[in-house]
């Protein structure tokens, strides 16, 4: 026999209101119906939940253990109903996706502002490259995402918010033989780029292919902080978002290489499930726009 929400609700009302009669009145049921549901719950769990002493009842040890679980289960069920009735993720679990550029600069600010405006909401954050975030949006596993060059189906709406600019960066002491470097000049170096699932991987390979050049040594890394540290230590020349590495440039630990042609910038969009769009999502989109402008991110 399975445990049902009706059984848990009957049990919870008896505990909170102190009697079967009070629980029946609160749930607009006959008292025998409440008793039957509690007995079914005891049978399903193979425990005794109450000690009955005439009209008075007392929780057993198992009853005390169950009430906390019952509260959480009933609360989650109510949240589930509210979330899907309203189609508003700000009334339950908000599933956020973001590219690493946004995450490194703005994610904590976004979480803080969500907490301030929506103290009851829970967040699930996924940080990943374009391919991974786009797939999750398509599968409706994310409510809102900030993503570069998104490839998403029609049920996901996009609002372009800016451009993510990229540059080739090397250790500050890297010897430069020419003022402006070409793809041919970089092809013989140890290059650090994003993995194939990232749209930037395709962009950089096309950048070399358009110049009819094949790079000799390419390593991939899916973490921007690790890539930046590798550049700082002189382990390779990396293609990364300019905004992310700017502090290292300002500290004279790395230098940007001047190249021609430039690596094309990526269009960045806020994406969200069209079926969920309403006042809540609009406020969240506006909040993300404010953060991007504040941090001069894209």
N, C-alpha and C positions, 0 to 999 in steps of 0.2 A: 504493500500500500504506500502511495506517495503522500508526502506532506503538501498541503495546499495553503494558499494564502488565506482562504476563509478560515481554516483551522487555526492558523497563527494569529489572525486578527481576533478571533473569538477568545483565544488564550490571553492575548495581550490586554483586551478589554476587561476580562475577568480580573487580571492582576492589577491593572491600574484603577479600576472602579471598586474592587473589593468584594464583588459577589457576582454570581451567575445571573441573578435577576437584573442587576444594574447593567451588566454587559448586554443582556437581551434587549433591554429598553433602549440603550444607546445605539444598538445596531438594528433596531426595529425588527426584531425576531422574537419568536416564542422562546421561553426559557429552555424547554426540552431540546430545541435546535442548538442552542449554545452548548448544553451538556453533551449532546451527541458529537459535536465538532471537537470538543476537548477530548472525549473518549477516543475518537478516531485518531487524533494527534498522538495520544498516549500509546495507542496500539501501533501506529506507524513507527514511533520511536522506541517502542518497547520499554517505556519508563512510566513511573507515576509522577505526575506534575503537581498534584495537590493532595494534601491530607484534609479530609472533610470531617469536621467535628460539628455535626448538626448543621445549623445554618451558617456556621463559620467555616472558613477555609484557610489553609496555610500552605505556602509554597514548600515543596520538597527541595532538596539540594539540586536535583535535576531541573526543577522549575526555575530556580534562581539562575542556573547556567543558561537556560533557554531564553529567558526574557530579553537579555541583551542581544542575542542573535536574532530574536524575533523583531525587536525594534529596528535593527539594521536592515533586515530583509524587507520589512514593510515600508521603511523609508526609501529603500532603493526602488521598490515597486512603484511607489507614488511618484518618485522622481522620473522613472521611466515613462509613466503615463503622461506626466506633465510635459516632459521633453518632446515626446512624439505627437502629442496633441497640438502643441504650439509650433512645432518644427523650429524651435529656438534653442540652439546649443548653449546659449547663455543661461538657460534654466536648468542645466545639469552638467554634463561632461562636455567641455569644449576641446575639440581635437585640432590642434594647431600644427601646421607643417611650415618649415622655413628653410631657405638656403643658408649656408654657413656664414655668408657675409652679413646677413641680417642678424643671425643668431649671435655672432661674436660681438656686434656693436650694440644691438637694440633689444635682445631677448629679455634681459633682466628688467629693463625699463618697462617693456610691454607687460610682463608678468606683474610687476608692481602696480601698474595702472589698472590692469584687470582686477587685481585684488582690491584696489581702492573703490572701484566703481561697481564690482560684482562680487562681494565678499563670499557669497554662497557657491559660486561656480567652482568646479574642479577642472583642471587643465591636464591634457595629455599632449606633450610636445615631441614632435619628431623633427630632427635636423638631418637633412640629407641633400643629395645632389638632385639635379633636375629630373633625371630618369626615375629615381625612387619616389620623389614627391609627386610627380605627375601620375605615376601608376596608382598611388594611394588616393589621389583625388579622383581618378577615373573609377576606382573601386568603391568610392564613397566611404573611405576609411579616414578621411580628414574633412573637417568642416570649412576651415579657412587655411590658406597657405600663401606664403611669399616665395615666389619661384621665378627663376630666369628661364626665358625661352620655353615656357610651358607648352607641352603637347597634351591637350586634354579634350575629352568629348564635349558634346553640346550641352550636357546637363551641368557642366561646370562653367561659370561665368568668369571672365577675366577683365581686370581694370589695370591698364598699364600705368606704372607709377614712376618710371625712370629708366636709366641706363646704368648697367654695371660695367665700368671701364676696367680694362686689364692692361698689365704691363709685364715686361720681362725684368726680373730683379736678380742682382748678384751681390756677393759680399762687397763691402765698401772698398776693399783693397783689390778688387778684380781689375786686371789690366785691360784697358780698352785701347785697341790699336786704331780704331776709326771712330770718327764723331758720330756717324750714323751706321748702324749695323743692319745687315740684310739677313734673310732666312739662311742663306748659304753660310754666313759668318757664325750663326748660332748652331748650325747642324752638326758641327764637330764637337760641341760641348756636352757635358752631362746635364740633361734637361729633366726638370721635375714638373710634372703636369698632373691634372686631375685624371681619375680612372675613366674607362670607356662609358660607364653609365652616366657620366656628367656631360652636359652639352658642350662644355668648354673643351673636352677632349676632342670632340669632332671639329670644333672651331680651329684648334691649333694644328691638327693634322691637315686640315684644308689650307691653312695659312702656308704651311710648308709645301703642300702639293701644288698650290697655285704658282709657286715659285719654281716648281719642278725640282724640288729638293727633298731628300729623305734624311731625317735626322739619324745619327749613328747610335746614340745611347739615350734612351728615354726611360725614365723611372716614373712610376705613378704613386700618388698618395691621396687618400680621400679625406685627409685632415689638413685644413688650412694652417692651424697653429703649428703642426709638426713641419709642414712644408716651409713656413716662414723661419722656424728655428734652424732648419737645414740650410737655408740661404744664409742666415746670420753666421753659421759656422763654416761657411764656404764649401758646403758639400755639393753644390750644384747651382744651376741657374734656373729659376722657377718663373712660371707664368701664374700670377695671382691677381685678384682684384686690387686695384690701386688703393682704395680706401682702407683695406684691411692691413696693409703693410706700411701705411703712411707714418706711423709712429716710429718704426724702425728707420725709415728714411730720415725723419727729422732728427733722430738720435745719431745719425751718421754711421749706423751699423750696416746698412745696405744701400745700394744705389740702383736707380732705375736706368736701364739701358735704353738708349734712343734707337728705335728700329724703324725701318720703312720697308713695306707698308706697316701701319699700325694694326694690331690685332683688333678685329671688330668688337665693339661693345655688345653686350647682351641686353635685350629688353627685359625688364623685370615687371612682373604683374602680381597683384593681389587676386587670388582665385578663391571662389567659394561655391558651394552647392547652390544652384539656382532655386531649388525647392525650399531652402532654408532662409532665403533672403527676406528680411523684414527689418523693423526698427533696431533690433538687437545687433544683427550682422552689420547694418549700415553704420551704427555707432562704432563697432569694432574696426571696420574698414577705415573710418575717419580717424580713429585713434592711431592706427598703423601708419596712415599717411602723415600725421603730425609727428610721429617719432622719426620717420625717414627724413622729413624736412629738418627736424631739430638736429639730427646727427649728420646731416648732409651726406647721406649714405649712397644714394643712387643719382 
